C-alpha cells in the first residue's frame, strides 16, 4: 500500500452553521454541499466533512464528540498577516508564533480554537 494524501476528514460539531461561518469567514475555506444536503469545507485538494453531534452520518468514528480534534493547516500567507487577520476577527491566539516540526520540515505556527474548542494550528513553512 502506498498512501499519497489525505482526501478528507470528519469533524463532529455542535452547530454546523457556526462551524461553517468560522471556517469559511475566518479561515477562508469554501462551503461544499453534497449528498442529502450534507456540508463540507473545501481547501486545496482536501475537505472537512461536518457531522452534527448526535446526528452523525454512518459509518462514523467509534465515539464521535465535538472538540476532540487537533488540526494543523499549512497557510501560504506570511505569519504576521495571519496574526493580524485573526486579531481583526477577534480570534484569540492561544500560542505563537512558535517554531514547530511539520511533515516537511520546520513551520512557524499560531494556535487558535474553533467554535467547538478544537485546536487549530495555522502554520507557514520555513
N, C-alpha and C positions, 0 to 999 in steps of 0.2 A: 504494500500500500504506500502511496506517495501523496500525502495531503498537501494541497497547494495554497489554500487560503480559507479564511472564514467567510462563508456566504451570508449568514445571518445569525443572530442570537435573539432570545426572547427575554423581555423584561416584564415581570408581573408588577402592575402598578395599581395604586388605589384609585386614581382618576385618570382615565385615558386622555381626556381633553386637556387637563392640566399638564400632563407629560408632553403632549403634542405642542402645546404653547411653549414650554421650556425648551425642548429640543429643536423646534423649528425657529422660534424667535430669538432665543439666546445663542444657541449653538449653530444655527444656520442649516439644519437638516431639512429634508423635504418630506412632506407627508405623502404616503402612498396608500391607496385603498385597494384591497383585493378581496377575493372570495368571501361572500357573505358579509360585506361591509367591514371586514377586518382592517386594522390600521397598522402601518409600519412607518418607520423613519428611515429614509434613504440618505446615504452619504457615500461618495466614491462608488465603489462597486459592492458595497455591503449594505445591509439594512438591519434594523432592530424591529422585530415584531412586538407589538404591545398586547399583553393579556390583562384583562380586568381581573383583579383579585377576586376570587370566589366564582369566577365565570371563565376559567381558563379553557382554551381550546385543547382538545385531546389529540394526540398524546401530549403530556406535559411533564415537567420535572416532578420528581417524587414528592417534594414538599415546596411548592411554589409560594414564595412570600415576597412582598414588596420590601425594598430597602436592603436587599442582601447582595447586590452586585457591586463590583469594584472594577470599573472600566477605564481603559486608557485610550485616548484618541490622539493620533498624530495630526497636528494642525500645520497648515502651510501659511502661517501668519507670524510675524515677529512676536515674541513673548510679551514685550511691553505693550503692544497693540491689543493682544488678547486681554491683558490685565486691565487696560483702560476700558475695553468693551464690557467686561464683566462688571466693573465698578459703575459704568453708565447704566447698566441693567439692574443695579442694586443686588448683585450676586456676591455673597461673602466668600472671600478666598480663605480657605482653611489653612493652606500652607503653600509656600513658594513665592517666587520662583526658586526651584531647587533642582540640582543635577541628580539624575537617576540613570539607571541602566535600562535601555529599551531592547527590543528584539534585534535591532540592527546597530546598536552602539549607544552612546550617551544621548540623553534627551534632557531638555530643560522643561520642568513641569510646574504647573499650577494645579492645586487641588480644590474642588468645589463639591457641593452636594446638589443633587437634583431634587425635585419636589418630594420624592419618596425616601430621601436621605441616602440614596446610592452614592458611593464615592466616585466622582468623575475626575480623571486626571487628563488635563489638556497639555499636550507636550509638543515641543519643537525639537527636531533632530539637530544635534550639534555637529 
